[in-house]
């Protein structure tokens, strides 16, 4: 997954002026706030044994493409695609700063990652998200883009705090 990425989403959704989505190293200090907020949100109402977020350092891997959505150089959102092998990929670590929500940034980033997954020839894109009410907006977003609930995939096991979703890219 080391191919260069386009700066704009590969979707039919127009990119608002001043926004970019680019691959970046997750270790960049400019992303500290995003990672802090992501960590806080995941621990807010999820038991530790049900938190499946990857450590920041683990996102530095040839199997992972990490993207940052910026506005005027300020990082507002992040997300990653993990190659699971066999034409399967997973969305990891998707997060948008709470004060910037409601602008469609999650949808822009999600559509970008779906387009990249298709471009790379993946046949299925899956994800794990929380089952708690605090994750309802995320589940609605994924469903609105064609994801459907599915059984656990990869190394996941059934978990009452997890919702598993998948999208066929054929």
C-alpha positions in Angstrom: 0.0 0.0 0.0 2.9 2.4 -0.6 1.6 3.9 -3.9 1.3 7.7 -4.0 -2.1 9.0 -3.3 -4.1 11.8 -5.0 -4.6 15.0 -3.0 -8.3 15.1 -3.6 -11.0 12.4 -3.2 -11.7 10.1 -6.1 -15.4 10.5 -5.7 -18.2 12.5 -7.3 -18.5 14.6 -4.1 -16.9 18.0 -4.7 -14.0 19.0 -2.4 -14.8 22.3 -0.7 -12.2 25.0 -1.3 -9.4 24.9 1.2 -9.7 21.2 2.1 -7.3 18.5 1.2 -7.0 14.8 1.9 -3.5 13.4 1.6 -1.5 10.4 2.9 0.6 11.5 5.8 2.7 9.7 8.5 0.6 9.1 11.6 3.6 10.0 13.7 3.5 13.7 12.6 3.3 15.9 15.8 0.7 18.1 14.1 -1.7 15.2 14.5 -1.4 15.0 18.3 -4.8 16.6 19.0 -6.5 14.2 16.6 -5.0 11.2 18.2 -5.7 12.5 21.8 -9.4 13.2 20.9 -9.7 9.8 19.2 -8.3 8.1 22.3 -10.6 10.0 24.6 -13.7 9.2 22.4 -12.9 5.5 22.3 -12.4 5.3 26.0 -15.5 7.4 26.9 -18.0 4.6 27.1 -16.3 1.5 25.8 -14.8 -1.1 28.1 -11.1 -1.5 27.5 -11.5 -5.1 26.3 -13.8 -3.8 23.5 -11.6 -1.0 22.2 -10.0 -2.1 18.9 -8.2 1.1 18.0 -4.7 0.5 16.8 -1.8 2.2 18.7 -0.6 5.2 16.7 2.8 3.7 16.1 1.2 0.5 14.6 -0.4 2.7 11.9 3.1 3.0 10.4 3.1 -0.2 8.4 3.3 -1.2 4.7 -0.2 -2.7 5.1 -1.7 0.6 6.1 -2.5 3.8 4.2 -3.1 6.7 6.6 -4.9 9.8 5.4 -5.4 13.3 6.9 -8.1 15.8 5.9 -6.8 19.3 6.4 -8.3 22.8 6.1 -5.7 25.5 5.6 -3.1 23.1 6.9 -5.0 22.4 10.1 -5.7 18.6 10.5 -9.4 18.1 11.1 -9.8 14.4 10.4 -7.9 11.2 10.0 -8.6 7.6 8.7 -6.7 4.6 7.6 -7.1 1.6 5.3 -5.5 -1.7 6.4 -4.9 -4.4 3.8 -6.1 -7.6 5.3 -5.0 -9.7 2.3 -7.0 -11.7 -0.2 -8.7 -8.5 -1.6 -10.0 -7.5 1.8 -9.4 -4.1 3.5 -10.5 -2.5 6.8 -11.2 1.1 7.7 -9.2 1.9 10.9 -8.9 5.0 13.2 -11.4 7.2 11.5 -11.9 10.4 13.5 -13.1 13.9 12.9 -12.6 16.7 15.5 -15.8 17.2 17.3 -15.9 21.0 16.8 -15.8 20.5 13.0 -18.5 17.9 12.8 -21.7 18.6 10.8 -19.8 19.8 7.7 -19.7 16.5 5.8 -16.0 15.9 6.6 -16.6 12.3 7.7 -18.4 11.6 4.4 -15.6 13.2 2.4 -12.9 11.2 4.1 -15.0 7.9 3.9 -15.6 8.4 0.2 -12.0 9.1 -0.4 -11.0 5.9 1.4 -13.6 3.9 -0.5 -12.3 5.3 -3.8 -8.7 4.4 -2.8 -9.8 0.9 -1.9 -11.5 0.4 -5.3 -8.5 1.9 -7.1 -6.2 -0.6 -5.3 -8.4 -3.5 -6.4 -9.9 -4.5 -3.0 -13.2 -6.4 -3.4 -14.5 -5.8 0.1 -14.1 -3.1 2.7 -15.1 -3.8 6.3 -15.0 -2.0 9.6 -15.6 -2.3 13.3 -17.4 0.5 15.2 -19.1 0.8 18.5 -22.5 -0.5 19.3 -23.2 2.2 21.9 -25.5 5.1 21.3 -22.4 7.4 21.0 -21.5 5.6 17.8 -25.0 5.9 16.2 -24.0 8.8 13.9 -21.0 6.8 12.6 -23.2 3.7 12.0 -25.7 5.9 10.1 -22.9 7.4 8.0 -21.5 3.9 7.1 -25.0 2.6 6.3 -25.8 5.6 4.1 -22.6 4.8 2.0 -23.7 1.2 1.5 -22.1 -0.6 4.4 -24.3 -3.4 5.9 -23.9 -5.2 9.2 -22.0 -8.4 9.1 -20.4 -11.0 11.4 -17.0 -10.4 12.9 -14.2 -10.5 10.3 -10.4 -11.0 10.4 -9.2 -11.5 14.0 -12.4 -10.0 15.6 -14.6 -12.0 17.8 -18.3 -11.4 18.7 -18.5 -8.5 21.1 -21.7 -6.8 22.4 -19.9 -3.4 22.2 -19.0 -3.8 18.5 -20.9 -3.5 15.3 -19.2 -5.0 12.3 -20.1 -3.6 8.8 -18.9 -4.4 5.3 -19.2 -3.0 1.7 -18.7 -5.0 -1.5 -16.5 -3.0 -3.9 -17.3 -5.2 -6.9 
